[in-house]
Amino acid sequence: MQDTVNATLAGLIAAAPKEQTGALWRLRAAGRQLDANLVRLPPAAEVAAHTEPDLDVLLLVIEGGGFLTLDGTAWDLVPGSLTLLPRGATRALRAGPDGLVYLTAHRRRAGMSIGRPPGSEPDTEQCRIHQVCGQCRRHAIEVDARYCSRCGAPLAPPAPTT
């Protein structure tokens, strides 16, 4: 049987320590088709410009404010702002002076698999699970992480292996 979620956004935010940034909550029910994250950015923090090639993402601002740049167009974000970030669009977020708390939802990515498809070449890129955020020193929690899950800072590309 699948887990159910019955919570209020205010309750989820209140349950997180005030100084906690990054993901405050994640949807974790087994067998789900949807991913959702409640994220807090501190004042002036940024999620650097990037392009999500595979997933449309729905973004809902809960608290605070800031700015969204979507394919070169800047938008003010206020509580209640609801935005579709289409796959293939370049997007960046910047929190305002009061910080920014937002909820994202998108189709769940396929699970990770161990090994390589037959006939594929080994991947020579170093695994990002060993990456450490240069701003808040948190270790990357996902193998393909490009941004810190705590503060949103971009992770440096892994050093080439020799």
C-alpha positions as CSV (number, residue, x, y, z in Angstrom):
1,M,0.0,0.0,0.0
2,Q,1.3,3.5,-0.9
3,D,2.0,6.1,1.8
4,T,-0.3,9.1,1.8
5,V,0.6,12.6,2.7
6,N,-1.7,14.8,4.7
7,A,0.1,17.9,5.9
8,T,-0.2,21.7,5.7
9,L,2.6,23.7,4.0
10,A,2.6,26.0,7.1
11,G,3.1,22.9,9.3
12,L,5.9,21.6,7.2
13,I,7.7,25.0,7.2
14,A,7.1,25.3,11.0
15,A,8.6,21.9,11.6
16,A,11.9,22.8,10.0
17,P,14.5,24.8,12.0
18,K,14.5,28.5,10.9
19,E,18.1,28.3,9.9
20,Q,17.5,25.2,7.7
21,T,17.8,26.0,4.0
22,G,17.5,23.8,0.9
23,A,14.9,21.0,0.8
24,L,12.7,21.2,3.9
25,W,10.5,18.3,2.8
26,R,10.3,15.8,0.0
27,L,7.6,13.5,-1.2
28,R,8.8,10.0,-0.4
29,A,5.9,7.6,-0.9
30,A,7.0,4.4,-2.5
31,G,5.7,3.7,-6.0
32,R,4.7,7.3,-6.6
33,Q,4.6,8.9,-10.0
34,L,5.2,12.4,-8.7
35,D,8.1,14.2,-7.1
36,A,7.5,17.2,-4.9
37,N,10.0,19.3,-2.8
38,L,9.5,22.2,-0.4
39,V,12.6,24.4,-0.6
40,R,13.8,27.4,1.4
41,L,16.4,29.8,0.0
42,P,18.0,32.3,2.4
43,P,17.9,36.0,1.4
44,A,19.8,36.8,-1.8
45,A,20.6,33.0,-2.4
46,E,20.4,31.9,-6.0
47,V,19.7,28.8,-8.0
48,A,22.0,29.4,-11.0
49,A,20.7,29.4,-14.5
50,H,20.2,25.8,-15.8
51,T,18.1,23.9,-18.3
52,E,16.0,20.9,-17.3
53,P,15.9,18.9,-20.6
54,D,13.4,16.2,-19.5
55,L,10.8,17.5,-17.1
56,D,8.2,20.2,-16.8
57,V,8.2,21.6,-13.3
58,L,5.4,23.4,-11.5
59,L,6.7,26.0,-9.0
60,L,4.5,27.6,-6.3
61,V,5.8,30.4,-4.0
62,I,4.7,29.9,-0.4
63,E,6.6,32.5,1.6
64,G,9.0,35.4,0.9
65,G,9.7,36.5,-2.6
66,G,12.3,36.9,-5.3
67,F,12.9,36.7,-9.0
68,L,12.6,34.0,-11.6
69,T,14.4,34.3,-15.0
70,L,12.8,32.0,-17.5
71,D,14.4,32.0,-21.0
72,G,15.7,35.5,-20.5
73,T,12.5,37.0,-19.1
74,A,12.5,38.2,-15.5
75,W,9.4,37.7,-13.3
76,D,8.7,38.9,-9.8
77,L,7.8,36.1,-7.4
78,V,5.4,36.7,-4.5
79,P,3.5,34.3,-2.2
80,G,0.9,32.5,-4.4
81,S,2.9,32.9,-7.6
82,L,2.3,29.7,-9.7
83,T,4.6,29.1,-12.7
84,L,5.1,26.3,-15.1
85,L,8.8,25.9,-15.9
86,P,8.6,24.0,-19.3
87,R,11.2,21.3,-20.0
88,G,14.0,22.7,-22.2
89,A,13.6,26.2,-20.8
90,T,16.5,27.9,-19.0
91,R,15.6,29.0,-15.6
92,A,17.2,30.7,-12.6
93,L,15.9,31.8,-9.2
94,R,17.1,34.5,-6.8
95,A,15.6,35.0,-3.3
96,G,14.6,38.4,-2.2
97,P,15.5,40.1,1.1
98,D,13.1,37.9,3.1
99,G,14.2,34.7,1.5
100,L,12.1,32.4,-0.6
101,V,10.1,29.3,0.2
102,Y,8.6,27.4,-2.7
103,L,7.1,24.1,-3.7
104,T,8.0,22.2,-6.9
105,A,6.2,19.3,-8.4
106,H,7.1,17.2,-11.5
107,R,6.9,13.7,-12.9
108,R,9.2,11.4,-11.0
109,R,12.4,10.5,-12.7
110,A,13.1,6.9,-13.5
111,G,15.0,5.1,-10.7
112,M,18.7,4.6,-10.8
113,S,20.1,1.4,-12.0
114,I,23.4,-0.3,-11.3
115,G,25.7,-1.1,-14.1
116,R,25.8,-0.1,-17.8
117,P,23.8,-1.2,-20.8
118,P,25.6,-3.9,-22.7
119,G,28.2,-2.5,-25.1
120,S,28.4,0.9,-23.5
121,E,31.7,2.4,-22.6
122,P,32.6,3.0,-19.0
123,D,31.9,6.5,-17.7
124,T,35.1,8.3,-16.9
125,E,33.5,11.2,-15.1
126,Q,33.9,11.1,-11.3
127,C,30.8,10.4,-9.4
128,R,29.3,13.6,-8.0
129,I,28.3,11.8,-4.8
130,H,31.7,12.9,-3.6
131,Q,31.1,16.6,-4.4
132,V,30.9,19.1,-1.5
133,C,29.1,22.4,-1.9
134,G,31.6,25.3,-1.8
135,Q,29.1,27.5,0.0
136,C,27.6,25.4,2.8
137,R,29.9,22.3,2.7
138,R,27.0,19.8,2.3
139,H,27.8,16.6,0.5
140,A,25.9,16.0,-2.7
141,I,23.2,13.5,-2.0
142,E,22.4,12.4,-5.6
143,V,24.8,10.9,-8.1
144,D,23.8,13.4,-10.8
145,A,23.5,16.5,-8.6
146,R,24.3,19.8,-10.3
147,Y,23.1,22.0,-7.5
148,C,23.3,21.8,-3.7
149,S,20.2,20.5,-2.1
150,R,20.6,22.7,0.9
151,C,21.5,26.1,-0.4
152,G,21.0,25.8,-4.2
153,A,24.5,26.7,-5.1
154,P,25.9,25.1,-8.3
155,L,28.2,22.2,-7.7
156,A,31.6,22.4,-9.4
157,P,32.2,19.9,-12.1
158,P,34.0,16.9,-10.8
159,A,37.8,16.8,-11.2
160,P,38.9,14.6,-14.1
161,T,40.2,11.2,-13.0
162,T,43.7,10.3,-14.0
